[in-house]
Amino acid sequence: MRMIDADATKRRVADTYFDTLIPCVNRALDDSPTIDAVPVVRCENCKHGYPCGDEIVCYHPEYELAEGKWSYKKDFFCAFGDTKEGADNG
């Protein structure tokens, strides 16, 4: 499975193909199943994470309640993530 930008695909089809094809493509995209997705903050872009070798040490207040810091891979993410200023999380 992969996510797509259906609106961008519709615009590309409208700019590229014959008018007779556009309604079919639009209908197919509109009838396609959707997924429930939310943005995440990767540990390397979290304001609570600090580099430590190849990993990130997390000092998030939620984790401090669980006795201190935790270490994660840079591309890991959590429910408590807060993007640090200027970070690109893409």
C-alpha positions in Angstrom: 0.0 0.0 0.0 1.1 3.5 -0.7 -0.4 6.9 -0.1 -0.9 9.3 -3.1 -2.0 12.9 -3.5 -5.2 12.1 -5.4 -5.9 15.8 -6.1 -2.4 16.3 -7.7 -3.0 13.1 -9.8 -6.3 14.6 -11.0 -4.6 17.8 -12.0 -1.9 16.0 -13.8 -4.4 13.8 -15.7 -6.4 17.0 -16.6 -3.2 18.6 -18.0 -1.9 15.6 -19.8 -4.7 13.4 -21.2 -7.8 13.8 -23.4 -11.0 15.2 -21.9 -12.7 11.8 -22.4 -10.4 10.1 -20.0 -10.6 12.7 -17.2 -14.1 11.7 -15.8 -13.0 8.0 -15.6 -9.8 8.8 -13.7 -11.6 11.2 -11.4 -14.3 8.6 -10.6 -11.7 5.9 -10.0 -9.8 8.1 -7.6 -12.9 9.3 -5.8 -14.1 5.8 -5.4 -10.8 4.5 -4.1 -10.5 3.4 -0.5 -8.9 5.9 1.9 -6.7 5.4 5.0 -6.6 7.1 8.3 -3.2 8.7 8.5 -1.7 11.3 10.8 1.6 13.2 10.7 4.4 12.0 13.0 7.5 13.6 14.5 10.7 11.5 13.9 12.9 11.4 17.0 15.7 13.2 15.2 13.4 16.2 14.6 11.8 16.2 18.1 12.7 19.0 20.5 13.0 16.5 23.3 15.6 14.3 21.5 19.4 14.8 21.7 21.9 13.0 19.4 24.0 10.3 21.0 26.0 8.4 18.4 23.7 6.7 15.9 20.7 7.1 18.2 18.6 9.8 19.8 18.2 10.1 23.6 14.7 11.3 24.5 14.2 13.5 27.5 10.4 14.0 27.0 8.6 14.8 30.3 6.3 11.8 29.7 9.3 9.5 29.7 10.8 11.1 32.7 7.8 10.0 34.7 8.8 6.4 33.7 12.3 6.8 35.3 14.4 8.8 33.0 15.6 8.8 29.4 15.1 6.4 26.5 17.3 5.8 23.5 15.9 5.4 20.0 16.9 5.2 16.3 16.8 8.6 14.6 13.9 7.6 12.3 11.7 6.3 15.2 8.7 8.3 16.3 6.4 8.5 19.3 3.0 9.8 20.3 4.6 12.6 22.4 6.8 14.1 19.7 7.0 17.9 19.3 8.8 19.2 16.2 11.8 21.4 17.1 11.9 24.7 15.4 13.2 24.6 11.8 13.1 20.8 11.5 12.0 19.2 8.3 10.0 16.1 9.2 9.4 14.8 5.7 
